[in-house]
Amino acid sequence: MKGPLHFSVFSVSLWLVLLSSLAVSSCGFKLRGAQTLPFDTIYLGFGPNSPLGTELARNIRAGTRTKVVDNAKDAQAVFEVLAEGRDREVLSVNAQGRAREFTLRQRLTFRLHDGNGADYLGPTQVVVQRDVAFDDAQALAFEAETALLYRDMQSDLVQQILRRLAAVKGARG
């Protein structure tokens, strides 16, 4: 029976998509586009096998017009790594005194300068952390989850670093 109030699944879905698009666009939401970094070239002072350095370089190459160079002398901006580390801290223990939850942290301290001593961004520390539950019976799963969380935290660090680099003033000239 088809009447004036009959709706197909397709038409209802279409209306829901249109309404949700309108609601999202009216709140000011927009997709994250390419970052604009205030310098044309950058040297990244990470070690040659640094996963964090590799991911940051990949994001800069893919999402900005800034060129990553291999020599600090050729760079308009030098990203100098001052300290990098990961740690794990016991968050809670069970009745037997064994760890039940951990806090995982990944930190990076860096500065951004022009290669001649003038800082664009003084020493800055970026820290991300995640909490993870631990069960003695699932130790292998815990190690896999920890590795996954550290990869996720690394991606978070890269995004935070990119936002800080994009906010630098006075680098073009």
The 8 nearest C-alpha neighbors of each residue, nearest first, counted from 0:
[[1, 2, 5, 3, 4, 6, 7, 8],
 [2, 0, 5, 3, 4, 6, 7, 8],
 [1, 3, 5, 4, 0, 6, 7, 10],
 [2, 4, 5, 1, 6, 0, 7, 10],
 [5, 3, 2, 6, 1, 7, 0, 11],
 [4, 6, 2, 3, 1, 7, 0, 8],
 [7, 5, 10, 4, 11, 8, 9, 3],
 [6, 8, 9, 10, 11, 5, 12, 13],
 [7, 9, 11, 10, 12, 6, 13, 5],
 [10, 8, 12, 7, 11, 13, 6, 14],
 [9, 11, 13, 7, 12, 8, 14, 6],
 [12, 10, 14, 8, 13, 9, 15, 7],
 [13, 11, 15, 9, 10, 14, 8, 16],
 [12, 14, 10, 16, 11, 15, 9, 17],
 [13, 15, 17, 11, 12, 16, 18, 10],
 [16, 14, 12, 18, 13, 17, 19, 11],
 [15, 17, 13, 19, 14, 18, 20, 12],
 [18, 16, 14, 20, 15, 19, 21, 13],
 [19, 17, 21, 15, 20, 16, 14, 22],
 [18, 20, 22, 16, 21, 17, 15, 23],
 [21, 19, 17, 23, 18, 22, 16, 24],
 [20, 22, 18, 24, 19, 23, 25, 17],
 [21, 23, 19, 25, 20, 24, 18, 26],
 [24, 22, 20, 26, 25, 21, 28, 19],
 [23, 25, 21, 26, 28, 27, 22, 20],
 [24, 26, 22, 27, 23, 21, 28, 20],
 [25, 27, 23, 24, 28, 22, 21, 29],
 [28, 26, 25, 24, 29, 23, 22, 30],
 [29, 27, 24, 26, 23, 30, 25, 31],
 [28, 30, 31, 27, 24, 23, 32, 26],
 [29, 31, 32, 28, 33, 27, 24, 23],
 [30, 32, 29, 33, 34, 28, 62, 158],
 [33, 31, 30, 34, 62, 29, 35, 63],
 [32, 34, 62, 63, 35, 31, 61, 64],
 [35, 33, 63, 62, 36, 32, 165, 161],
 [34, 36, 63, 165, 37, 33, 64, 65],
 [35, 37, 165, 38, 34, 164, 65, 63],
 [36, 38, 170, 171, 165, 35, 167, 39],
 [39, 37, 171, 36, 170, 40, 75, 65],
 [38, 40, 65, 66, 75, 41, 37, 64],
 [41, 39, 66, 74, 75, 65, 38, 67],
 [42, 40, 76, 74, 67, 77, 75, 68],
 [41, 43, 77, 68, 71, 74, 67, 78],
 [42, 44, 78, 45, 77, 41, 79, 52],
 [45, 43, 79, 78, 80, 42, 46, 77],
 [46, 44, 52, 43, 49, 80, 47, 79],
 [45, 47, 49, 48, 44, 52, 43, 50],
 [46, 48, 49, 45, 52, 53, 50, 44],
 [49, 47, 46, 50, 53, 52, 45, 51],
 [48, 50, 52, 46, 51, 47, 53, 45],
 [51, 49, 53, 52, 54, 48, 153, 55],
 [52, 50, 54, 49, 53, 55, 153, 157],
 [53, 51, 55, 49, 45, 50, 54, 56],
 [52, 54, 50, 56, 51, 55, 57, 49],
 [53, 55, 57, 51, 56, 52, 50, 58],
 [54, 56, 52, 58, 57, 53, 157, 51],
 [55, 57, 59, 53, 54, 58, 52, 60],
 [58, 56, 54, 60, 55, 59, 61, 53],
 [59, 57, 61, 55, 56, 60, 62, 54],
 [58, 60, 56, 63, 62, 57, 61, 55],
 [61, 59, 57, 58, 62, 63, 56, 66],
 [62, 60, 58, 59, 57, 63, 64, 33],
 [61, 63, 33, 59, 58, 60, 34, 64],
 [64, 62, 59, 65, 34, 33, 35, 60],
 [63, 65, 66, 60, 39, 35, 62, 36],
 [66, 64, 39, 40, 63, 38, 67, 36],
 [65, 67, 40, 39, 68, 41, 64, 60],
 [68, 66, 41, 40, 42, 65, 56, 69],
 [69, 67, 42, 70, 41, 66, 74, 40],
 [70, 68, 42, 71, 67, 73, 43, 74],
 [69, 71, 72, 73, 68, 42, 74, 43],
 [70, 72, 74, 42, 73, 77, 69, 114],
 [73, 71, 70, 74, 114, 75, 42, 77],
 [72, 74, 71, 70, 68, 75, 40, 69],
 [75, 73, 41, 40, 71, 76, 72, 42],
 [74, 76, 40, 113, 41, 38, 39, 73],
 [77, 75, 41, 113, 74, 112, 40, 42],
 [78, 76, 42, 112, 111, 41, 113, 114],
 [79, 77, 111, 43, 44, 42, 110, 80],
 [78, 80, 44, 110, 109, 77, 111, 81],
 [79, 81, 109, 82, 44, 108, 45, 78],
 [80, 82, 109, 108, 79, 83, 110, 107],
 [83, 81, 108, 107, 80, 84, 109, 106],
 [84, 82, 107, 106, 108, 81, 80, 85],
 [83, 85, 106, 105, 107, 86, 82, 104],
 [86, 84, 105, 104, 106, 87, 83, 103],
 [85, 87, 104, 103, 105, 88, 84, 102],
 [86, 88, 103, 102, 104, 101, 89, 85],
 [87, 89, 102, 101, 90, 103, 86, 104],
 [90, 88, 101, 91, 100, 98, 102, 87],
 [89, 91, 101, 100, 102, 88, 92, 99],
 [92, 90, 100, 99, 89, 98, 93, 101],
 [91, 93, 98, 99, 97, 96, 94, 100],
 [92, 94, 96, 95, 97, 99, 98, 91],
 [93, 95, 96, 92, 97, 98, 99, 91],
 [96, 94, 93, 97, 92, 98, 99, 91],
 [95, 97, 93, 92, 94, 98, 99, 91],
 [98, 96, 92, 93, 95, 99, 94, 91],
 [97, 99, 92, 100, 91, 89, 93, 96],
 [100, 98, 92, 133, 91, 132, 93, 97],
 [101, 99, 132, 90, 91, 133, 131, 98],
 [100, 102, 89, 90, 131, 88, 130, 103],
 [101, 103, 130, 88, 87, 129, 90, 89],
 [102, 104, 87, 129, 128, 86, 130, 101],
 [105, 103, 128, 86, 85, 127, 87, 102],
 [104, 106, 85, 127, 126, 84, 128, 86],
 [107, 105, 126, 84, 125, 83, 85, 104],
 [106, 108, 83, 125, 124, 82, 109, 126],
 [109, 107, 124, 82, 81, 123, 80, 83],
 [110, 108, 80, 81, 123, 122, 79, 107],
 [111, 109, 122, 121, 79, 120, 78, 123],
 [110, 112, 78, 120, 119, 77, 118, 79],
 [111, 113, 118, 119, 77, 117, 114, 76],
 [112, 114, 76, 115, 117, 75, 77, 116],
 [113, 115, 112, 116, 77, 76, 71, 72],
 [116, 114, 113, 117, 112, 118, 72, 77],
 [115, 117, 114, 118, 112, 113, 119, 111],
 [118, 116, 112, 113, 115, 119, 114, 111],
 [119, 117, 112, 120, 121, 111, 116, 113],
 [118, 120, 112, 111, 167, 117, 121, 170],
 [119, 121, 111, 118, 110, 112, 122, 167],
 [120, 122, 110, 118, 123, 111, 119, 109],
 [123, 121, 110, 109, 108, 120, 124, 111],
 [124, 122, 108, 109, 110, 121, 125, 120],
 [123, 125, 108, 107, 126, 109, 122, 106],
 [124, 126, 107, 106, 108, 123, 127, 156],
 [127, 125, 106, 105, 124, 107, 128, 104],
 [128, 126, 105, 104, 152, 106, 156, 125],
 [129, 127, 104, 103, 105, 102, 126, 130],
 [128, 130, 103, 102, 131, 104, 127, 148],
 [131, 129, 102, 101, 103, 100, 128, 132],
 [130, 132, 101, 100, 102, 129, 133, 103],
 [133, 131, 100, 99, 101, 134, 130, 141],
 [134, 132, 99, 100, 141, 135, 131, 98],
 [133, 135, 136, 137, 138, 99, 132, 141],
 [136, 134, 137, 138, 133, 99, 97, 141],
 [135, 137, 134, 138, 139, 133, 140, 141],
 [138, 136, 140, 134, 135, 139, 141, 133],
 [137, 139, 141, 140, 135, 136, 142, 134],
 [140, 138, 142, 141, 137, 143, 136, 144],
 [139, 141, 143, 137, 142, 138, 144, 145],
 [140, 142, 138, 144, 139, 143, 145, 137],
 [143, 141, 145, 139, 144, 140, 146, 138],
 [142, 144, 140, 146, 145, 141, 147, 139],
 [143, 145, 147, 141, 146, 142, 140, 148],
 [144, 146, 142, 148, 147, 143, 141, 149],
 [147, 145, 149, 143, 144, 148, 142, 150],
 [146, 148, 144, 150, 145, 149, 143, 151],
 [147, 149, 151, 145, 150, 146, 152, 144],
 [148, 150, 152, 146, 151, 147, 153, 145],
 [151, 149, 153, 147, 148, 152, 146, 154],
 [150, 152, 148, 154, 149, 153, 147, 155],
 [153, 151, 155, 149, 154, 150, 148, 156],
 [152, 154, 156, 150, 155, 151, 149, 157],
 [155, 153, 157, 151, 152, 156, 158, 150],
 [154, 156, 152, 158, 153, 157, 159, 151],
 [157, 155, 153, 159, 154, 158, 160, 152],
 [156, 158, 160, 154, 155, 159, 55, 161],
 [157, 159, 161, 155, 160, 156, 162, 154],
 [160, 158, 156, 162, 161, 157, 155, 163],
 [161, 159, 163, 157, 162, 158, 156, 164],
 [160, 162, 164, 158, 163, 159, 165, 157],
 [163, 161, 165, 159, 160, 164, 158, 166],
 [164, 162, 160, 166, 161, 165, 159, 167],
 [163, 165, 161, 166, 167, 162, 160, 36],
 [164, 166, 36, 162, 163, 167, 35, 161],
 [165, 167, 163, 164, 162, 168, 36, 37],
 [168, 166, 164, 165, 119, 37, 163, 169],
 [169, 167, 170, 166, 119, 37, 171, 165],
 [168, 170, 171, 167, 119, 172, 37, 38],
 [169, 171, 37, 38, 168, 172, 119, 167],
 [172, 170, 38, 169, 37, 39, 168, 75],
 [171, 170, 169, 38, 37, 75, 39, 168]]
